[in-house]
Amino acid sequence: MKKSMRKGFTLVELLIVIVVIGILSAMMMLSSTEAVSSARAADIISDLRNLKTAALAWYADNLDYVEGKVQKNSKNFAKLSDEKADVQKYLGNEGLKDSYTFSEGKDTDWYVWCNVTDAKVFEKLKSRAKTVGLVLMGSNNTTSADLSATTSTTGSVGMFIR
């Protein structure tokens, strides 16, 4: 029997390896975008909870509700744009990535809102809505606790304060 003294790879073997690497990298890209969307949704939920706690602490100290838009200032702390209140001391060194709004609903209900423009993040928030207590601001300024029923792909997601 004659032994074949083959050195190296054939073209077919190299192409198969390249195809397998391409498929694996595509799967990794898909899963990483899902992870980024989930992380962003969790970040928004965390910010809403922190702002809810800050608003309740503000109310306890001032017997009044925080109202207005919370934005990032130069130190990445939260301050109300209308300078009615400085919620920075209630948030500590928390940095906010988005702008949030405190507003009054009907029947003296108060909410903190975040406008979500990324459809994937909005879908993640819709799926977690009931477990974390999120509400949706509709285009006609009505709120709905059932985010899963909406067909909208973006919108304002909020959390009930009181």
ABEGO torsion letter per residue (X at the ends): XBBBBBBEBBAAAAAAAAAAAAAAAAAAAAAAAAAAAAAAAAAAAAAAAAAAAAAAAAAAAAGBBBBEBBBBBAAGBBBBAAGABBAAAAAEABBBABBBBBBBBBGGBBBBBBBBABAAAAAAAAAAAAAAGBBBBBAAGBBBABAAABABABEBBBBBAX
